């Protein structure tokens, strides 16, 4: 059928959790079945729906799983507030600070790998918990705008493509 034993095992885990009375909204990352993180797997399936074959999509849809909606681009109001004359904005102020810190770190260290506990100081005196910022962006990539994903991809993070 074209999918792995791993996919089938997770699907069985999802069916077992639903049969036991759990609702789809309760199966979030961290919810496990026999050692497999079914919540994380389910979130990944909804995010990567187009990569699933038709049979996989049908099986998940029968359980009530639906593809994740793509995040919408930043609104004109957000662009005006964040962009402030710089053209198209790429996200919130916190995101912009994180990207500035990330670029600074990459320029200095010449690598895109950042330790989880790393804190980067910006020239304006603010500190960015860069490792946490990057980890959060990756884990929440399904909620980032297209512009934010494009910014991260331009910097060199392949998972943002």
MONOR-V617896 format. One record per backbone hydrogen bond with DSSP energy under -0.5 kcal/mol. CO is the residue of the C=O (numbers start at 1). NH is the residue of the N-H. E is the energy in kcal/mol with one decimal. If there is no record, write none. Layout:
<<CO NH E> <CO NH E>>
This chain:
<<4 8 -2.0> <5 9 -2.7> <6 10 -2.2> <7 11 -2.5> <8 12 -2.6> <9 13 -2.1> <10 14 -2.6> <11 15 -2.6> <12 16 -2.5> <13 17 -2.3> <14 18 -2.4> <15 19 -2.6> <16 20 -1.6> <17 22 -2.2> <18 21 -1.4> <23 26 -1.5> <23 27 -0.8> <24 27 -0.9> <26 28 -1.6> <28 31 -2.4> <30 32 -0.6> <31 38 -1.2> <31 39 -1.9> <33 36 -1.8> <36 33 -2.0> <36 38 -1.5> <37 41 -1.9> <38 42 -2.8> <39 29 -0.6> <39 43 -2.2> <40 44 -2.2> <41 45 -2.2> <42 46 -2.1> <43 47 -2.0> <44 48 -2.7> <46 49 -0.8> <46 68 -2.6> <48 51 -1.9> <49 52 -1.7> <53 57 -2.4> <54 58 -2.5> <55 59 -2.5> <56 60 -2.5> <57 61 -2.8> <58 62 -2.2> <59 63 -0.8> <60 63 -0.9> <60 65 -2.4> <61 64 -1.4> <75 79 -2.6> <76 80 -2.5> <77 81 -2.0> <78 82 -2.8> <79 83 -2.6> <79 84 -0.5> <80 84 -1.2> <83 86 -1.3> <92 96 -2.4> <93 97 -2.5> <94 98 -2.3> <95 99 -2.5> <96 100 -2.5> <97 101 -2.5> <98 102 -2.4> <99 103 -2.9> <100 104 -2.2> <101 105 -2.5> <102 106 -2.7> <103 107 -2.5> <104 108 -2.0> <105 109 -3.2> <106 110 -2.3> <115 118 -1.8> <118 131 -1.7> <120 128 -2.8> <122 125 -2.2> <126 122 -3.4> <128 120 -3.1> <128 130 -2.1> <129 133 -2.8> <130 134 -2.7> <131 135 -2.1> <132 136 -2.8> <133 137 -2.4> <134 138 -2.2> <135 139 -2.4> <136 140 -1.8> <138 141 -1.1> <140 143 -2.7> <141 144 -0.9> <145 149 -2.5> <146 150 -2.5> <147 151 -2.3> <148 152 -2.2> <149 153 -2.4> <150 154 -2.5> <151 155 -1.5> <152 156 -1.1> <152 157 -2.2> <156 158 -0.9> <157 160 -1.8> <158 161 -1.5>>
